[in-house]
Amino acid sequence: MTSSQHNPVEGKNDRFSSSGFILAAIGSSVGLGNMWKFPYITGENGGAAFFLLFIVCLILIGLPLLLAELAIGRSGRGSAATSFVKAGGSKVFGRLGLLQVIAPFLILTFYVIVAGWTLHYAVQSFSGALYSNSDYSGQFGAFTQGYMPIVWQAVAILITGWVVGKGISGGIEKFNKVLIPGMIILLIVLMIRAVTLPGAGAGVSFFLQPDFSKLSPNAALVALGHAFFSLSLGMGILLTYGAYVDKRQSLGAATLAIGAGDLIYAFIAGLIIFPTTASFGIQPDAGPSLVFMALPAAFSAMPLGAFFGGLFFVLLAIAALTSAVSLLEVPVSFAMDRWGWGRVKSVVLISVLVLLVGLPSAFSFGITPALTDMGGKSFFDWLDFITSNILLPVGGLITTVFVGYFWKNAAEAAGLKAGWFRVWLFMVRYIAPVLVFLVLLHTTGILKL
């Protein structure tokens, strides 16, 4: 078998267009966490003051690593694991790169469960069934403790697999070219509805009024972590997408565009969540409980609430599915690259495996008590903790070490002018590794300030 048969990109014309690549990369980064986590941590840690700190962290850790992953991917023209070697690294980095294939696969096994929840809630909201019972916490518990989430989990992976199976230009790019503009429209509509609610001004103030007294070393670590995770770093997505980027594409310009898209999405999410929670007296708690238990109460009380609630859950579904597509492409690309499988075969086999491996997570909400409480966490929570808090930062460290100390072709691959290249290399070699290591220590609970 020739190398072109093993390589998912080399020798084929199935690549991103310039705009398609940027939209796909933005789609991978604007996930569910930005909607229910970023607004909360911003309000908790100083509002606009924290937002400025987040931007600084994005510049120091997010953008340098984003450019590094894209450069490795385009230079290696392989999967997340093999690109390190094909770009000129040793076989050791190929083995270490496997972590950036394993991590997105494991994340996808529980991510499609939550994606299924958003699809279910969108249907329930538009039909009005969601608001027939005001016990939203009880509704959510009854739903997640039953077997219907598995059906919706299967629907989510079917949609994801269908898109990835159609390839890069015909599947992932077209999907994002339709959904990302649609998401922007939904964001604007929901933001206008939120900020015009009675009492919304208090929520806007809570989100945007700078309170520098709340800034602390711990706030800095939180900002660092979110700057890292919000861009989908360390999970092989941008390494994989980089392999499908044309050599004429400016990676520096693409990096800035992707970072800006992620930042704008997070900002508008705050202008949806906080005015809505303030208007209806809801505590802006972090996590799924805000979205699936608290916000339905707000939608039920506002004019045309079923409609706007439906739009909100459609927005969440778009964010979930565009991220899920990116996550699935990583192991699919690896299977094509490593074993020479066709795209459709890779998608079918991996999608089935994702569904099967994800069942323990789906059962950990009450169906199987042994999976619900495993040392204080459910199986779902443990898998989330291990992948997000350990594997992703380790993946980021591998990237910084490779680019900063072992990659001889970094200058040519990055495509930056000499002055900007020296700045980027300095940040990747000296600043980013330290910051990613701090993220690892903080997310695992070793470092507490």
C-alpha positions as CSV (number, residue, x, y, z in Angstrom):
1,M,0.0,0.0,0.0
2,T,1.4,3.4,-1.0
3,S,1.9,6.3,1.3
4,S,-0.8,8.2,-0.5
5,Q,-3.2,5.5,0.4
6,H,-2.3,5.7,4.0
7,N,-2.4,9.5,4.2
8,P,-5.9,10.9,4.5
9,V,-4.9,14.1,2.6
10,E,-1.9,13.5,0.5
11,G,-2.7,12.8,-3.1
12,K,-6.3,13.9,-2.8
13,N,-8.1,17.2,-3.4
14,D,-10.5,17.0,-0.5
15,R,-9.4,20.0,1.4
16,F,-10.9,23.0,3.1
17,S,-11.4,26.3,1.3
18,S,-10.0,29.3,3.2
19,S,-13.4,30.4,4.6
20,G,-14.5,26.8,5.2
21,F,-11.5,26.0,7.2
22,I,-11.9,29.0,9.5
23,L,-15.7,28.3,10.0
24,A,-14.9,24.6,10.8
25,A,-12.3,25.6,13.3
26,I,-14.6,28.1,14.9
27,G,-17.3,25.4,15.0
28,S,-14.9,23.1,16.9
29,S,-14.2,25.7,19.5
30,V,-17.6,27.2,20.2
31,G,-18.9,24.3,22.2
32,L,-21.3,23.9,25.1
33,G,-18.8,25.0,27.8
34,N,-18.7,28.5,26.4
35,M,-22.5,28.9,26.9
36,W,-22.9,27.7,30.5
37,K,-19.4,28.1,31.9
38,F,-17.7,31.2,30.5
39,P,-20.5,33.7,31.6
40,Y,-20.5,32.2,35.1
41,I,-16.7,32.3,35.7
42,T,-16.6,35.8,34.2
43,G,-19.3,37.1,36.6
44,E,-17.7,35.3,39.6
45,N,-14.2,36.7,38.9
46,G,-14.7,40.4,38.3
47,G,-16.8,40.7,35.2
48,A,-15.2,42.9,32.6
49,A,-11.9,42.8,34.5
50,F,-11.8,39.0,34.2
51,F,-12.8,39.3,30.5
52,L,-9.7,41.5,29.9
53,L,-7.6,38.9,31.8
54,F,-9.1,36.2,29.7
55,I,-8.0,38.1,26.5
56,V,-4.5,38.4,27.8
57,C,-4.4,34.6,28.6
58,L,-5.8,33.9,25.1
59,I,-2.9,35.8,23.6
60,L,-0.3,34.2,25.9
61,I,-1.4,30.6,25.7
62,G,-4.3,30.1,23.3
63,L,-3.1,31.7,20.1
64,P,0.5,30.5,20.2
65,L,-0.7,26.9,20.7
66,L,-3.4,27.2,18.1
67,L,-0.9,28.3,15.5
68,A,1.5,25.5,16.6
69,E,-1.1,22.8,16.1
70,L,-2.2,24.1,12.7
71,A,1.4,24.4,11.6
72,I,2.2,20.8,12.6
73,G,-0.9,19.5,10.9
74,R,-0.3,21.3,7.6
75,S,3.4,20.3,7.6
76,G,2.8,16.6,8.5
77,R,-0.4,16.2,6.3
78,G,-1.4,13.2,8.5
79,S,-3.5,12.4,11.5
80,A,-3.1,13.9,15.0
81,A,-0.7,11.2,15.9
82,T,1.3,10.8,12.7
83,S,1.7,14.5,11.8
84,F,4.4,14.9,14.5
85,V,6.5,12.2,12.7
86,K,5.7,13.3,9.2
87,A,6.6,16.9,10.1
88,G,10.1,15.6,11.0
89,G,9.7,14.5,14.6
90,S,10.9,11.2,16.1
91,K,8.7,8.1,16.6
92,V,8.5,9.0,20.3
93,F,6.3,12.0,19.3
94,G,4.2,9.7,17.2
95,R,3.4,7.5,20.2
96,L,2.8,10.6,22.4
97,G,0.6,12.0,19.7
98,L,-1.8,9.0,20.2
99,L,-3.0,10.8,23.3
100,Q,-4.5,13.4,21.0
101,V,-6.5,10.7,19.2
102,I,-7.6,8.9,22.4
103,A,-8.7,12.0,24.2
104,P,-11.2,13.3,21.5
105,F,-12.6,9.8,21.1
106,L,-13.3,9.5,24.8
107,I,-14.7,13.0,25.0
108,L,-17.0,12.3,22.0
109,T,-18.4,9.2,23.9
110,F,-20.0,11.5,26.5
111,Y,-20.3,14.7,24.4
112,V,-22.9,13.2,22.1
113,I,-25.0,12.3,25.2
114,V,-25.2,16.0,26.0
115,A,-25.8,16.8,22.3
116,G,-28.7,14.5,22.5
117,W,-30.1,16.3,25.5
118,T,-30.1,19.6,23.5
119,L,-31.9,18.0,20.6
120,H,-34.5,16.5,22.9
121,Y,-35.1,19.8,24.7
122,A,-35.4,21.7,21.4
123,V,-38.2,19.4,20.3
124,Q,-39.8,19.6,23.8
125,S,-39.6,23.4,23.8
126,F,-41.1,24.0,20.4
127,S,-43.9,21.5,21.0
128,G,-44.6,23.2,24.4
129,A,-44.3,19.8,26.3
130,L,-41.4,21.1,28.2
131,Y,-43.6,23.8,29.9
132,S,-46.5,21.5,30.8
133,N,-44.8,20.7,34.2
134,S,-43.1,23.4,36.2
135,D,-40.8,20.9,38.0
136,Y,-37.9,21.3,35.6
137,S,-35.4,19.7,37.9
138,G,-37.7,16.7,38.2
139,Q,-38.2,16.6,34.4
140,F,-34.5,16.6,33.8
141,G,-33.9,13.9,36.3
142,A,-36.6,11.7,35.0
143,F,-35.3,12.1,31.4
144,T,-31.6,11.4,32.2
145,Q,-32.5,8.4,34.4
146,G,-34.5,6.7,31.6
147,Y,-33.5,5.2,28.3
148,M,-34.6,8.0,25.9
149,P,-31.2,9.8,26.2
150,I,-29.7,6.7,24.5
151,V,-32.0,7.2,21.6
152,W,-31.1,10.9,21.3
153,Q,-27.4,9.9,21.8
154,A,-27.8,7.6,18.8
155,V,-29.4,10.5,16.8
156,A,-26.6,12.8,17.6
157,I,-23.9,10.3,16.5
158,L,-25.8,9.5,13.4
159,I,-25.9,13.2,12.4
160,T,-22.2,13.6,13.3
161,G,-21.2,10.5,11.3
162,W,-23.3,11.5,8.3
163,V,-21.5,14.8,8.1
164,V,-18.0,13.4,8.6
165,G,-18.7,10.5,6.2
166,K,-19.3,13.0,3.4
167,G,-15.7,14.2,3.7
168,I,-14.0,17.6,4.2
169,S,-15.3,19.9,1.5
170,G,-18.6,18.0,0.9
171,G,-19.4,17.3,4.5
172,I,-17.6,19.2,7.3
173,E,-17.1,22.4,5.4
174,K,-20.7,22.6,4.0
175,F,-22.1,21.7,7.4
176,N,-20.3,24.5,9.1
177,K,-21.0,27.0,6.3
178,V,-24.7,26.5,7.0
179,L,-24.7,26.1,10.7
180,I,-22.2,28.7,11.8
181,P,-24.0,31.6,10.1
182,G,-27.2,30.2,11.5
183,M,-25.7,30.1,14.9
184,I,-24.7,33.8,14.6
185,I,-28.2,34.8,13.7
186,L,-29.6,32.8,16.7
187,L,-27.0,34.4,19.0
188,I,-28.1,37.9,17.9
189,V,-31.8,37.2,18.1
190,L,-31.5,35.7,21.6
191,M,-29.2,38.4,22.8
192,I,-31.7,41.1,21.7
193,R,-34.5,39.2,23.5
194,A,-32.4,38.8,26.6
195,V,-31.2,42.4,27.0
196,T,-34.7,43.8,26.4
197,L,-36.2,41.7,29.2
198,P,-37.4,43.6,32.4
199,G,-34.5,43.9,34.8
200,A,-32.0,42.7,32.3
201,G,-29.7,45.6,33.1
202,A,-28.7,44.1,36.4
203,G,-27.4,41.0,34.6
204,V,-25.5,43.0,32.0
205,S,-23.9,45.0,34.8
206,F,-23.0,41.8,36.7
207,F,-21.4,40.4,33.5
208,L,-19.6,43.5,32.2
209,Q,-19.0,45.9,35.2
210,P,-15.3,45.6,36.0
211,D,-14.5,44.6,39.6
212,F,-10.8,44.4,39.9
213,S,-11.1,43.5,43.6
214,K,-12.2,40.0,42.6
215,L,-9.1,39.4,40.5
216,S,-6.8,36.9,42.3
217,P,-4.2,34.3,41.5
218,N,-7.0,31.8,41.3
219,A,-8.9,33.9,38.8
220,A,-5.8,34.0,36.7
221,L,-5.6,30.2,36.7
222,V,-9.3,30.0,35.8
223,A,-8.7,32.4,32.9
224,L,-5.7,30.4,31.8
225,G,-7.6,27.2,31.8
226,H,-10.6,28.6,29.9
227,A,-8.3,30.2,27.3
228,F,-6.8,26.7,26.7
229,F,-9.9,24.7,26.7
230,S,-12.2,27.1,24.8
231,L,-10.0,26.8,21.7
232,S,-10.1,23.0,21.6
233,L,-6.4,22.7,22.2
234,G,-4.6,19.5,23.1
235,M,-7.3,17.2,21.6
236,G,-5.9,16.8,18.1
237,I,-8.7,18.7,16.3
238,L,-6.6,21.6,15.0
239,L,-3.7,19.2,14.2
240,T,-6.2,17.2,12.1
241,Y,-7.8,20.2,10.5
242,G,-4.4,21.7,9.7
243,A,-3.7,18.7,7.5
244,Y,-6.6,19.8,5.2
245,V,-5.5,23.4,4.9
246,D,-4.0,24.7,1.6
247,K,-0.4,25.9,1.7
248,R,-1.5,29.3,0.5
249,Q,-3.7,29.9,3.6
250,S,-2.1,32.3,6.1
251,L,-2.0,30.4,9.3
252,G,-1.4,33.6,11.3
253,A,-4.5,35.3,9.9
254,A,-6.5,32.1,10.5
255,T,-5.3,31.9,14.1
256,L,-6.5,35.4,14.8
257,A,-9.8,34.9,13.1
258,I,-10.5,31.6,15.1
259,G,-9.5,33.3,18.3
260,A,-11.8,36.3,17.6
261,G,-14.7,34.0,16.7
262,D,-14.3,32.1,20.0
263,L,-14.1,35.3,22.0
264,I,-17.2,36.9,20.3
265,Y,-19.2,33.8,20.9
266,A,-18.3,33.7,24.6
267,F,-19.1,37.4,25.0
268,I,-22.5,37.1,23.4
269,A,-23.3,34.0,25.4
270,G,-22.8,36.1,28.5
271,L,-25.2,38.7,27.1
272,I,-27.8,36.0,26.8
273,I,-27.4,34.1,30.0
274,F,-26.9,36.9,32.6
275,P,-29.8,39.3,31.5
276,T,-32.1,36.2,31.3
277,T,-31.2,34.9,34.8
278,A,-31.3,38.4,36.3
279,S,-34.7,39.2,34.8
280,F,-36.3,36.1,36.3
281,G,-34.3,35.9,39.6
282,I,-32.4,32.8,38.7
283,Q,-29.0,32.1,40.3
284,P,-26.5,31.8,37.4
285,D,-25.1,28.5,38.5
286,A,-22.4,26.8,36.3
287,G,-23.0,23.6,34.4
288,P,-25.9,21.8,32.8
289,S,-28.3,22.5,35.7
290,L,-28.5,26.1,34.5
291,V,-29.4,25.2,31.0
292,F,-31.7,22.2,31.5
293,M,-33.3,23.1,34.8
294,A,-33.2,26.8,35.5
295,L,-33.6,28.5,32.1
296,P,-36.7,26.6,31.1
297,A,-38.5,28.3,34.0
298,A,-37.4,31.7,32.5
299,F,-38.6,30.7,29.0
300,S,-42.0,29.6,30.4
301,A,-42.6,33.0,32.0
302,M,-41.7,35.2,29.0
303,P,-43.9,36.0,26.0
304,L,-43.3,33.5,23.2
305,G,-41.2,31.6,25.6
306,A,-41.6,28.2,23.9
307,F,-40.4,29.7,20.7
308,F,-37.4,31.5,22.2
309,G,-36.6,28.4,24.4
310,G,-36.7,26.3,21.2
311,L,-34.3,28.7,19.5
312,F,-32.0,28.6,22.5
313,F,-31.8,24.8,22.5
314,V,-31.3,24.7,18.8
315,L,-28.4,27.1,19.4
316,L,-26.9,24.7,21.9
317,A,-27.5,21.8,19.5
318,I,-25.6,23.6,16.8
319,A,-22.7,24.3,19.2
320,A,-22.7,20.6,20.3
321,L,-22.9,19.1,16.8
322,T,-20.2,21.3,15.2
323,S,-17.9,20.3,18.0
324,A,-18.9,16.7,17.8
325,V,-18.1,16.7,14.1
326,S,-14.6,18.0,14.8
327,L,-14.1,15.4,17.6
328,L,-15.1,12.5,15.3
329,E,-12.8,13.6,12.5
330,V,-9.8,13.1,14.7
331,P,-10.1,9.3,15.1
332,V,-11.5,8.9,11.6
333,S,-8.4,10.6,10.2
334,F,-6.2,8.4,12.3
335,A,-7.9,5.2,11.1
336,M,-7.6,6.3,7.5
337,D,-3.9,7.3,8.0
338,R,-2.8,4.3,10.1
339,W,-4.8,1.4,8.6
340,G,-5.6,2.7,5.2
341,W,-9.4,2.4,5.8
342,G,-11.8,4.3,3.6
343,R,-13.6,7.3,5.1
344,V,-17.1,5.6,5.2
345,K,-15.7,2.4,6.8
346,S,-13.8,4.5,9.4
347,V,-16.8,6.6,10.2
348,V,-19.2,3.7,10.6
349,L,-16.9,1.6,12.8
350,I,-15.8,4.4,15.0
351,S,-19.3,5.8,15.4
352,V,-20.6,2.4,16.5
353,L,-17.7,2.2,19.0
354,V,-18.4,5.7,20.3
355,L,-22.0,4.7,20.9
356,L,-21.0,1.5,22.7
357,V,-18.3,3.0,24.8
358,G,-20.6,5.9,25.7
359,L,-23.3,3.6,27.2
360,P,-21.7,3.5,30.7
361,S,-21.8,7.3,30.7
362,A,-25.4,7.3,29.7
363,F,-26.2,4.8,32.4
364,S,-24.4,6.8,35.1
365,F,-27.3,9.2,35.7
366,G,-29.3,6.7,37.7
367,I,-30.0,3.7,35.5
368,T,-27.0,1.8,37.0
369,P,-26.3,2.9,40.6
370,A,-22.8,1.4,40.5
371,L,-21.9,3.9,37.7
372,T,-23.7,6.8,39.4
373,D,-21.4,7.0,42.5
374,M,-17.8,6.0,42.0
375,G,-15.9,7.6,44.7
376,G,-18.0,10.8,44.7
377,K,-18.2,11.1,40.9
378,S,-20.3,9.4,38.3
379,F,-18.7,7.5,35.4
380,F,-19.6,10.4,33.2
381,D,-17.9,12.9,35.5
382,W,-14.8,10.8,35.9
383,L,-14.4,10.4,32.1
384,D,-14.9,14.2,31.8
385,F,-12.3,14.9,34.5
386,I,-9.6,12.5,33.1
387,T,-9.9,13.7,29.5
388,S,-10.4,17.4,30.1
389,N,-8.3,18.0,33.1
390,I,-5.4,15.6,32.4
391,L,-5.2,14.4,28.8
392,L,-5.8,17.7,27.1
393,P,-3.2,19.7,29.1
394,V,-0.7,16.9,28.6
395,G,-1.5,17.0,24.9
396,G,-0.8,20.7,24.9
397,L,2.6,20.2,26.7
398,I,3.6,17.6,24.0
399,T,2.9,20.2,21.3
400,T,4.9,23.0,23.0
401,V,7.9,20.7,23.6
402,F,7.9,19.5,20.1
403,V,7.6,22.9,18.4
404,G,9.9,24.7,20.9
405,Y,12.7,22.2,21.1
406,F,12.6,19.5,18.4
407,W,11.0,20.9,15.3
408,K,13.5,22.2,12.8
409,N,11.0,23.3,10.2
410,A,8.8,25.4,12.5
411,A,9.7,28.7,10.7
412,E,8.7,27.4,7.3
413,A,5.6,25.7,8.5
414,A,4.3,28.6,10.5
415,G,4.7,31.0,7.5
416,L,5.4,34.0,9.8
417,K,7.7,36.9,9.0
418,A,11.1,36.7,10.9
419,G,10.2,39.1,13.7
420,W,6.8,37.5,14.4
421,F,8.3,34.0,14.2
422,R,10.8,34.8,16.9
423,V,8.0,36.2,19.1
424,W,5.9,33.1,18.5
425,L,8.7,30.7,19.1
426,F,9.7,32.4,22.3
427,M,6.1,32.1,23.6
428,V,5.8,28.5,22.5
429,R,9.2,27.6,24.0
430,Y,9.2,29.5,27.2
431,I,5.8,31.0,28.1
432,A,3.2,28.5,26.9
433,P,4.7,25.3,28.5
434,V,4.8,27.0,31.9
435,L,1.2,28.2,31.6
436,V,-0.1,24.8,30.3
437,F,1.7,23.1,33.2
438,L,-0.1,25.5,35.6
439,V,-3.4,24.6,34.0
440,L,-2.6,20.9,34.5
441,L,-1.8,21.5,38.2
442,H,-4.9,23.6,38.7
443,T,-7.4,21.4,36.9
444,T,-6.2,18.3,38.7
445,G,-6.5,20.0,42.1
446,I,-2.8,19.9,42.9
447,L,-2.4,23.7,42.8
448,K,-4.9,25.7,44.8
449,L,-4.4,29.5,45.3
